[in-house]
C-alpha cells in the first residue's frame, strides 16, 4: 500500500514533499516533527489485524489505537478509554466506565457500545495480541457503562486483556467480515494520540499526524515520521540533525551514538536467548536436560558470541528486570563437565575411548536448529558440546523454515529468543504453547502453578505462586536460558529522559518509545 488519500487521513502534498526533502537532502526537520528510524522498516499498516505480528508493529499501532487502559512511564496501569473501573470480590464482574471525552479520528464519540462490540468481534475474529476467550458477556448498561462478565477470575485482567486490546470503532468494523484483509483508509480510524496519514510499504515509511482533539493530553509533535534506515546511515543522519531517534541501536554502537551527539538509554531486553529441548524426543528426561546445561559454559559463550551486549540469563524464566522476578536464587548450572558426564552415564550414555558419547553403541548426534540471528551463539554452543564429546548437526534456518521444523518436531535442541515480559499469563503460551518460540512443555506441576497464578485473587498471592513457578521452572528446565541481550535506544533532546518501560509495553514489548513519551 502506497500513499492513500482520504478526508479522514489527509496529507498535504507540499508537507510530504518537505518531509522527503528533509530525509533526502540532509536538511533539518520542520519544527514539530519527530523522525524515528527503524532498521527493518515495514511493520504493516497500523491497524489491528493487519499490522505486523511482532511487538514493534503492535507498538506503532498503539499510537493510533487506544485500549481501555494504558501505562504510566513506570509501567503501572492508568486510565485510557476507561476512566475508571471496579472488579467484584469474586473476580467475575468488571464494570468499566468510558471516558466520553474520547472521539474517533473521524469525530464520532467513543462509547461503551464500541468497547462491547470489540470484545464480541475479537471472539469471532481472534486478535493475536488480545485473548478475550474468558469474556462470557460484554453488556452495555449505558452510553458510558460497560459490564464484563468473566467465565473465571483473571488475575491479568487489567495488566493483560484490558491493557493490550485495542478498542475498535463499531461503525467502521461492524460490517467487516475479513479484518485481516481490511486495509482501506477507514481501517486506521482509531482514538489514539496520532492519526496514520501516510504508509508506504515499499519504503517502510509511516507519517503520523497529531490528533488535536486527543482526550488525554496534547500530542508533543505535529507529525511523527518513522523511516527505514540502516544503522550506519542513521548515525550519520543523527550527526547532521536529520533524524531524532534510532529506535533499536545495536548495543555495540552505543559509543558511536554518543559521539554523534545522541543520548542513549540501555536496558536488558528480557527477550532471553533460550536453548529449547524436544520434550517429545530424547529430552523428555529432566536429567538429560540438566546434563546439557552443565556441559555449556554460559559466560564463555556470551563473551564470545555477544561480547558486552548480553549477560547471563536467569534460569527461572522471568529475568531480573521483570516486576515478577523472584528474589530467590535459581540454579545457575555452572559449567561442570563432571556433573554432565555423571548424569549422562546414569541415563545409559557411554563415553568411548575416542571421548565421544554413544547410546547402545551408536554415536550420539544431536540436531540443533537456530535462526540466522543466533548464528554466533549456535557456533559457540557447537564448539563447547563437541569439545565435551557430543556431536552436533547444526542447521541455521530462515525463520519460516525454522518454524516448520520446530512444529514438525524435527530437532533435538533449538536456539530461540522470546519475551519474558508482559502480564504473567503469557507463560501459558510461552512455556506450554505449540508455536515455534514456545518451550512446548507439558509438565503437570509447572502447568498447575501457571493456571493457579492466572486466577489469583491478590497481587501478593499471585507473586507467591509465581515465585514457586520460577523455582520449579529452574529445576525442571523446560528450556535453558542462555543470555539476556541488551537493547539500546538513541535519541536527541526533542525528548527527555527516555527509559525502557519496566515489564514491557502492554503485551511485553521492550521499548523506550511508549506513547506516554509522545503526549504532554
C-alpha positions as CSV (number, residue, x, y, z in Angstrom):
1,X,0.0,0.0,0.0
2,X,1.4,3.4,-1.0
3,X,0.1,6.8,-0.3
4,X,-3.6,6.9,0.4
5,X,-5.8,9.9,0.5
6,X,-9.0,10.2,2.4
7,X,-10.8,13.1,4.2
8,X,-10.0,11.4,7.5
9,X,-6.3,11.0,6.9
10,X,-5.3,14.0,4.8
11,X,-1.7,14.6,3.9
12,X,-0.9,17.9,2.1
13,X,1.4,17.2,-0.9
14,X,3.7,20.1,0.0
15,X,4.1,18.8,3.5
16,X,5.1,15.3,2.3
17,X,7.4,16.9,-0.3
18,X,9.1,18.8,2.5
19,X,9.4,15.6,4.6
20,X,11.0,13.8,1.7
21,X,13.4,16.7,1.0
22,X,14.3,16.6,4.7
23,X,15.2,12.9,4.6
24,X,16.9,13.0,1.2
25,X,18.6,16.4,1.2
26,X,20.1,16.4,4.7
27,X,18.2,19.5,5.9
28,X,16.8,19.8,9.5
29,X,13.3,18.6,10.1
30,X,10.5,21.2,10.4
31,X,9.5,22.4,13.9
32,X,7.1,20.0,15.4
33,X,8.3,16.9,13.6
34,X,9.9,13.8,15.2
35,X,11.8,11.4,12.9
36,X,12.3,7.9,14.2
37,X,14.4,5.4,12.3
38,X,13.7,1.7,12.1
39,X,16.3,-0.6,10.6
40,X,13.7,-3.1,9.5
41,X,11.2,-0.7,8.0
42,X,7.8,-2.1,7.1
43,X,5.8,-3.3,10.1
44,X,2.5,-3.5,8.2
45,X,-0.3,-1.0,8.1
46,X,-1.0,0.4,11.6
47,X,-4.4,-1.2,12.2
48,X,-5.4,-4.2,14.3
49,X,-5.3,-7.5,12.3
50,X,-3.0,-6.2,9.6
51,X,-0.1,-4.7,11.4
52,X,3.0,-7.0,11.6
53,X,2.6,-9.8,14.1
54,X,5.5,-8.6,16.1
55,X,6.0,-6.3,19.1
56,X,7.1,-3.3,17.1
57,X,4.2,-3.4,14.7
58,X,1.9,-3.6,17.8
59,X,3.8,-0.7,19.5
60,X,3.4,1.6,16.5
61,X,-0.3,0.7,16.3
62,X,-0.8,1.8,19.9
63,X,0.0,5.4,18.7
64,X,-3.2,5.2,16.6
65,X,-5.5,3.0,18.6
66,X,-6.1,3.3,22.4
67,X,-7.0,0.5,24.7
68,X,-9.2,0.7,27.8
69,X,-6.2,1.0,30.0
70,X,-2.7,2.4,29.4
71,X,0.5,2.6,31.3
72,X,2.5,5.2,33.2
73,X,6.2,5.6,32.5
74,X,6.8,3.2,35.4
75,X,4.7,0.5,33.8
76,X,1.8,0.8,36.2
77,X,-1.7,0.8,34.6
78,X,-3.5,4.0,34.2
79,X,-6.9,5.1,32.7
80,X,-7.2,5.4,29.0
81,X,-10.6,4.9,27.3
82,X,-11.8,3.5,30.6
83,X,-11.7,6.4,33.1
84,X,-12.4,4.1,36.0
85,X,-13.4,0.5,36.7
86,X,-14.4,-1.8,39.5
87,X,-14.0,-5.6,39.9
88,X,-16.3,-7.7,42.1
89,X,-15.0,-9.6,45.0
90,X,-15.4,-12.9,43.2
91,X,-13.4,-11.5,40.3
92,X,-16.2,-12.4,37.8
93,X,-17.7,-8.9,37.1
94,X,-15.8,-5.9,35.9
95,X,-17.7,-2.6,35.5
96,X,-16.0,-0.2,33.1
97,X,-16.8,3.5,32.7
98,X,-15.8,5.1,29.4
99,X,-14.2,8.5,29.2
100,X,-16.8,10.3,27.0
101,X,-14.2,13.0,26.1
102,X,-12.7,10.4,23.7
103,X,-13.5,10.6,20.0
104,X,-12.6,8.5,17.0
105,X,-10.4,10.2,14.4
106,X,-13.5,10.8,12.2
107,X,-15.1,12.8,15.0
108,X,-17.6,10.1,16.2
109,X,-17.7,9.7,20.0
110,X,-16.2,6.6,21.7
111,X,-18.9,4.8,23.7
112,X,-19.4,1.7,25.8
113,X,-21.0,0.2,22.6
114,X,-17.7,0.3,20.9
115,X,-15.9,-1.5,23.7
116,X,-18.6,-4.2,23.9
117,X,-18.5,-4.6,20.2
118,X,-14.7,-5.1,20.3
119,X,-15.0,-7.9,22.8
120,X,-17.6,-9.8,20.7
121,X,-15.8,-9.0,17.4
122,X,-12.5,-10.4,18.7
123,X,-14.2,-13.5,19.9
124,X,-15.4,-14.1,16.4
125,X,-12.2,-12.8,14.8
126,X,-9.3,-13.6,17.2
127,X,-6.7,-10.9,17.5
128,X,-3.2,-12.2,18.1
129,X,-2.3,-9.9,21.0
130,X,-5.5,-9.9,23.0
131,X,-7.2,-13.1,24.3
132,X,-10.8,-12.4,25.0
133,X,-12.0,-16.0,25.3
134,X,-12.6,-15.6,29.1
135,X,-15.3,-13.0,28.5
136,X,-18.7,-14.6,28.9
137,X,-20.6,-11.4,28.2
138,X,-20.0,-7.7,27.5
139,X,-23.1,-5.8,28.3
140,X,-23.8,-2.2,27.6
141,X,-25.6,-0.6,30.6
142,X,-25.5,3.0,29.4
143,X,-23.6,5.2,27.0
144,X,-20.5,5.2,29.2
145,X,-21.0,2.0,31.3
146,X,-19.9,-1.5,30.2
147,X,-20.2,-4.6,32.3
148,X,-17.9,-7.6,31.7
149,X,-18.9,-11.0,33.0
150,X,-16.0,-13.4,33.0
151,X,-16.1,-17.2,32.9
152,X,-13.5,-17.4,35.6
153,X,-11.4,-14.8,37.6
154,X,-8.5,-13.4,35.7
155,X,-5.5,-12.1,37.7
156,X,-4.3,-10.5,34.5
157,X,-7.5,-8.7,33.5
158,X,-6.0,-5.2,34.0
159,X,-2.4,-5.9,33.0
160,X,-3.3,-8.2,30.2
161,X,-6.6,-8.1,28.3
162,X,-7.8,-4.5,29.1
163,X,-4.3,-3.1,28.6
164,X,-3.5,-4.9,25.4
165,X,-6.8,-4.9,23.5
166,X,-7.2,-2.0,21.0
167,X,-10.8,-0.8,21.1
168,X,-12.4,-0.8,17.6
169,X,-14.9,1.7,16.2
170,X,-18.1,-0.2,15.8
171,X,-19.4,2.0,13.0
172,X,-16.3,1.1,11.0
173,X,-15.7,-2.6,11.7
174,X,-19.3,-3.9,12.2
175,X,-19.6,-4.9,8.6
176,X,-16.0,-6.1,8.1
177,X,-16.1,-9.9,7.6
178,X,-12.4,-10.4,7.0
179,X,-10.5,-7.9,9.1
180,X,-7.1,-9.5,8.1
181,X,-7.9,-8.2,4.6
182,X,-9.3,-4.8,5.6
183,X,-6.7,-2.3,4.5
184,X,-8.9,0.6,3.5
185,X,-8.2,4.1,4.9
186,X,-11.1,3.6,7.4
187,X,-9.2,0.7,8.9
188,X,-6.9,3.1,10.7
189,X,-9.6,5.2,12.4
190,X,-8.6,4.9,16.0
191,X,-8.9,7.0,19.1
192,X,-5.1,7.4,19.9
193,X,-2.9,10.5,20.1
194,X,-1.8,10.2,16.5
195,X,-3.5,9.5,13.1
196,X,-1.9,7.5,10.4
197,X,-1.6,9.9,7.5
198,X,0.7,8.0,5.2
199,X,2.0,4.5,4.9
200,X,4.4,3.4,2.2
201,X,5.1,-0.4,2.4
202,X,7.8,-0.5,-0.2
203,X,9.8,2.2,1.5
204,X,8.9,1.2,5.1
205,X,7.7,4.7,5.9
206,X,5.0,6.0,8.1
207,X,3.7,9.5,8.7
208,X,1.6,10.1,11.8
209,X,-0.2,13.4,12.4
210,X,-1.2,14.7,15.8
211,X,-4.8,14.1,16.9
212,X,-5.6,17.7,18.0
213,X,-8.7,16.5,19.9
214,X,-6.9,13.8,22.0
215,X,-8.7,13.4,25.3
216,X,-5.7,12.6,27.5
217,X,-3.4,15.5,26.6
218,X,-1.7,17.3,23.8
219,X,0.5,15.3,21.4
220,X,4.0,16.6,21.6
221,X,4.6,16.6,17.9
222,X,2.6,17.8,14.9
223,X,4.0,15.0,12.9
224,X,5.9,11.8,13.5
225,X,7.8,10.1,10.7
226,X,9.0,6.6,11.1
227,X,11.5,5.8,8.3
228,X,13.5,2.7,7.3
229,X,17.2,3.4,7.8
230,X,20.2,1.2,8.4
231,X,22.3,1.9,11.5
232,X,25.3,3.5,9.7
233,X,23.0,5.9,7.8
234,X,21.0,6.7,10.9
235,X,24.2,7.6,12.9
236,X,25.3,9.9,10.0
237,X,21.8,11.4,9.8
238,X,21.7,11.9,13.6
239,X,25.0,13.8,13.5
240,X,23.6,16.1,10.8
241,X,20.4,16.6,12.9
242,X,18.2,14.9,10.2
243,X,16.7,12.3,12.5
244,X,15.8,12.3,16.2
245,X,15.6,8.7,17.4
246,X,17.3,5.4,16.5
247,X,14.7,3.1,18.0
248,X,16.8,0.0,18.3
249,X,20.5,0.7,18.1
250,X,22.9,-2.3,18.1
251,X,24.4,-2.2,21.6
252,X,27.9,-2.3,20.2
253,X,27.3,1.0,18.5
254,X,26.4,2.9,21.7
255,X,29.6,4.9,21.9
256,X,29.3,6.0,18.3
257,X,25.8,7.3,19.1
258,X,27.2,9.3,21.9
259,X,29.8,10.7,19.5
260,X,27.0,11.7,17.2
261,X,25.5,13.8,20.0
262,X,22.8,11.5,20.9
263,X,21.5,10.5,24.4
264,X,21.3,6.8,24.9
265,X,19.3,4.5,27.1
266,X,20.3,0.9,27.7
267,X,18.4,-1.9,29.3
268,X,18.1,-5.7,29.3
269,X,15.7,-6.8,26.5
270,X,14.3,-9.6,28.6
271,X,14.0,-11.5,25.3
272,X,16.2,-14.2,26.7
273,X,18.0,-16.5,24.3
274,X,17.0,-20.0,25.3
275,X,18.1,-23.5,24.4
276,X,14.9,-25.4,23.9
277,X,14.6,-29.2,24.2
278,X,12.5,-31.6,22.2
279,X,10.4,-33.0,25.0
280,X,8.7,-35.5,22.7
281,X,12.2,-36.9,21.9
282,X,15.1,-37.9,24.0
283,X,14.9,-34.7,26.1
284,X,11.8,-35.8,27.9
285,X,14.2,-36.7,30.7
286,X,15.0,-33.8,33.1
287,X,18.4,-35.4,33.9
288,X,19.4,-35.2,30.3
289,X,18.3,-31.5,30.2
290,X,20.4,-30.9,33.3
291,X,23.4,-32.7,31.7
292,X,23.3,-30.5,28.6
293,X,23.1,-27.4,30.9
294,X,26.2,-28.4,32.9
295,X,28.1,-29.1,29.7
296,X,27.6,-25.5,28.5
297,X,29.8,-22.7,29.7
298,X,27.3,-19.8,29.5
299,X,29.7,-16.9,30.5
300,X,32.3,-18.1,27.9
301,X,29.6,-18.5,25.3
302,X,28.3,-15.0,25.9
303,X,31.8,-13.5,26.0
304,X,32.5,-14.9,22.5
305,X,29.1,-14.6,20.8
306,X,27.7,-11.5,22.4
307,X,30.8,-9.8,24.0
308,X,29.4,-6.9,26.0
309,X,25.9,-6.9,24.5
310,X,24.4,-9.5,26.8
311,X,24.6,-11.0,30.2
312,X,23.9,-14.5,31.7
313,X,20.2,-15.1,31.9
314,X,18.2,-16.2,35.0
315,X,17.1,-19.9,34.7
316,X,13.8,-19.3,36.4
317,X,12.1,-17.9,33.2
318,X,11.5,-14.3,34.4
319,X,14.5,-12.0,34.2
320,X,15.7,-9.6,36.8
321,X,14.1,-6.5,35.2
322,X,10.7,-8.1,35.4
323,X,8.4,-6.9,38.2
324,X,7.5,-10.5,38.8
325,X,11.1,-11.8,39.2
326,X,11.6,-13.7,42.3
327,X,14.3,-12.7,44.9
328,X,15.2,-16.4,45.2
329,X,18.5,-17.6,43.7
330,X,17.8,-20.2,41.0
331,X,20.2,-22.9,40.0
332,X,22.9,-21.5,37.6
333,X,24.0,-24.8,36.3
334,X,27.6,-23.6,36.5
335,X,29.8,-25.3,33.9
336,X,30.7,-28.7,35.2
337,X,31.8,-31.4,32.7
338,X,32.0,-33.9,35.5
339,X,28.3,-33.4,36.6
340,X,27.3,-33.5,33.0
341,X,29.1,-36.8,32.4
342,X,27.7,-38.4,35.6
343,X,24.2,-37.5,34.6
344,X,24.6,-38.9,31.0
345,X,26.2,-42.1,32.3
346,X,23.2,-42.6,34.7
347,X,20.9,-42.3,31.7
348,X,22.7,-45.0,29.7
349,X,25.0,-42.9,27.7
350,X,28.6,-44.1,27.4
351,X,31.8,-42.3,26.6
352,X,34.2,-44.3,24.4
353,X,37.9,-44.2,24.1
354,X,37.5,-41.6,21.4
355,X,35.9,-39.4,24.0
356,X,32.7,-39.3,22.1
357,X,29.3,-40.2,23.6
358,X,27.3,-43.3,22.5
359,X,24.0,-44.9,23.2
360,X,23.8,-48.6,22.7
361,X,26.9,-48.5,20.6
362,X,25.6,-45.7,18.3
363,X,27.3,-42.3,18.3
364,X,25.1,-39.5,19.6
365,X,24.4,-36.8,17.1
366,X,22.1,-34.0,18.2
367,X,20.3,-31.9,15.6
368,X,20.3,-28.2,16.6
369,X,18.1,-25.6,14.9
370,X,18.7,-21.9,15.1
371,X,17.7,-18.8,13.3
372,X,20.3,-16.7,11.4
373,X,20.0,-14.2,14.3
374,X,21.5,-16.8,16.7
375,X,24.3,-18.0,14.3
376,X,27.2,-16.9,16.5
377,X,25.6,-18.4,19.6
378,X,24.9,-21.7,17.8
379,X,28.5,-21.9,16.6
380,X,30.0,-21.4,20.1
381,X,27.4,-23.9,21.5
382,X,28.5,-26.5,18.9
383,X,32.2,-26.0,19.8
384,X,31.5,-26.4,23.5
385,X,29.4,-29.5,23.2
386,X,31.6,-31.1,20.7
387,X,34.6,-30.5,23.0
388,X,32.6,-32.4,25.6
389,X,32.1,-35.2,23.1
390,X,28.6,-34.6,21.8
391,X,28.5,-34.2,18.0
392,X,26.0,-31.6,16.7
393,X,24.3,-31.3,13.4
394,X,23.6,-27.5,13.4
395,X,21.0,-26.1,11.0
396,X,20.8,-22.4,10.6
397,X,17.5,-21.5,9.1
398,X,15.3,-18.7,7.8
399,X,12.5,-18.0,10.2
400,X,9.8,-19.7,8.2
401,X,11.8,-22.9,7.8
402,X,12.7,-22.8,11.5
403,X,9.0,-22.6,12.4
404,X,8.1,-25.5,10.2
405,X,10.9,-27.7,11.6
406,X,10.1,-26.9,15.2
407,X,6.4,-27.6,14.5
408,X,7.2,-31.0,13.0
409,X,9.5,-31.9,15.9
410,X,12.4,-32.4,13.6
411,X,15.1,-31.4,16.1
412,X,16.8,-32.3,19.5
413,X,17.8,-28.8,20.6
414,X,16.8,-25.3,19.3
415,X,18.1,-21.8,20.0
416,X,15.5,-19.1,20.0
417,X,14.7,-15.8,21.7
418,X,11.3,-14.8,23.1
419,X,9.9,-12.3,25.5
420,X,9.5,-12.9,29.2
421,X,7.8,-9.5,29.6
422,X,4.1,-8.6,29.8
423,X,1.5,-10.0,32.1
424,X,2.5,-13.4,33.6
425,X,-0.4,-15.1,31.8
426,X,1.9,-15.0,28.9
427,X,3.7,-18.0,30.3
428,X,0.7,-20.1,29.3
429,X,1.7,-19.7,25.6
430,X,5.4,-19.1,26.0
431,X,6.1,-22.3,28.1
432,X,3.2,-24.6,27.2
433,X,2.1,-23.3,23.8
434,X,2.7,-25.0,20.5
435,X,4.1,-22.1,18.5
436,X,7.7,-22.1,17.4
437,X,9.1,-19.9,20.2
438,X,7.4,-21.8,22.9
439,X,9.1,-24.3,25.2
440,X,6.4,-26.8,24.3
441,X,6.4,-28.2,27.8
442,X,3.7,-30.3,29.4
443,X,4.9,-30.8,33.0
444,X,1.9,-31.1,35.2
445,X,3.3,-29.4,38.3
446,X,4.5,-26.4,36.4
447,X,1.2,-26.1,34.5
448,X,-0.8,-26.3,37.7
449,X,1.2,-23.3,39.0
450,X,0.7,-21.4,35.8
451,X,-3.0,-22.0,36.0
452,X,-3.1,-21.1,39.7
453,X,-1.4,-17.7,39.2
454,X,-3.9,-16.8,36.5
455,X,-6.8,-16.9,38.9
456,X,-5.1,-15.5,42.0
457,X,-7.2,-13.0,43.9
458,X,-4.5,-10.7,45.0
459,X,-1.1,-9.5,43.7
460,X,0.7,-11.0,46.7
461,X,-0.9,-14.3,46.2
462,X,0.0,-14.2,42.5
463,X,3.6,-13.2,43.3
464,X,3.9,-16.1,45.8
465,X,2.7,-18.6,43.2
466,X,5.0,-17.1,40.6
467,X,7.9,-17.4,42.9
468,X,7.2,-21.1,43.2
469,X,6.7,-21.3,39.4
470,X,10.2,-19.8,38.9
471,X,11.8,-22.3,41.3
472,X,10.1,-25.3,39.7
473,X,10.9,-24.0,36.2
474,X,14.6,-23.6,37.1
475,X,14.6,-27.2,38.4
476,X,12.5,-28.9,35.6
477,X,14.3,-26.8,33.0
478,X,11.8,-26.8,30.1
479,X,14.3,-24.6,28.3
480,X,17.8,-23.4,29.4
481,X,18.1,-19.6,29.4
482,X,21.5,-18.7,28.0
483,X,21.7,-15.0,27.5
484,X,19.7,-11.8,28.2
485,X,20.7,-9.3,25.5
486,X,20.8,-5.6,26.0
487,X,18.7,-3.1,23.9
488,X,19.7,0.5,23.3
489,X,17.7,3.5,22.0
490,X,19.5,6.6,21.0
491,X,17.7,10.0,20.9
492,X,18.3,13.7,20.8
493,X,16.9,16.5,23.0
494,X,13.5,16.6,21.4
495,X,12.6,14.0,24.0
496,X,14.0,13.9,27.5
497,X,14.9,11.1,29.8
498,X,13.6,8.1,27.9
499,X,13.5,4.8,29.7
500,X,12.6,1.3,28.7
501,X,9.2,0.5,30.1
502,X,9.5,-1.7,33.2
503,X,7.8,-5.0,32.4
504,X,7.5,-4.0,28.7
505,X,4.8,-2.1,26.8
506,X,1.4,-3.7,27.1
507,X,1.9,-7.2,25.7
508,X,5.6,-7.0,26.8
509,X,7.3,-5.0,24.1
510,X,10.8,-4.0,25.3
511,X,10.7,-0.3,24.2
512,X,11.6,3.2,25.4
513,X,9.0,4.6,22.9
514,X,5.8,4.1,24.8
515,X,3.2,6.7,23.7
516,X,3.3,8.4,27.1
517,X,6.5,10.0,26.0
518,X,4.8,11.4,22.9
519,X,2.0,13.2,24.7
520,X,2.1,16.2,27.1
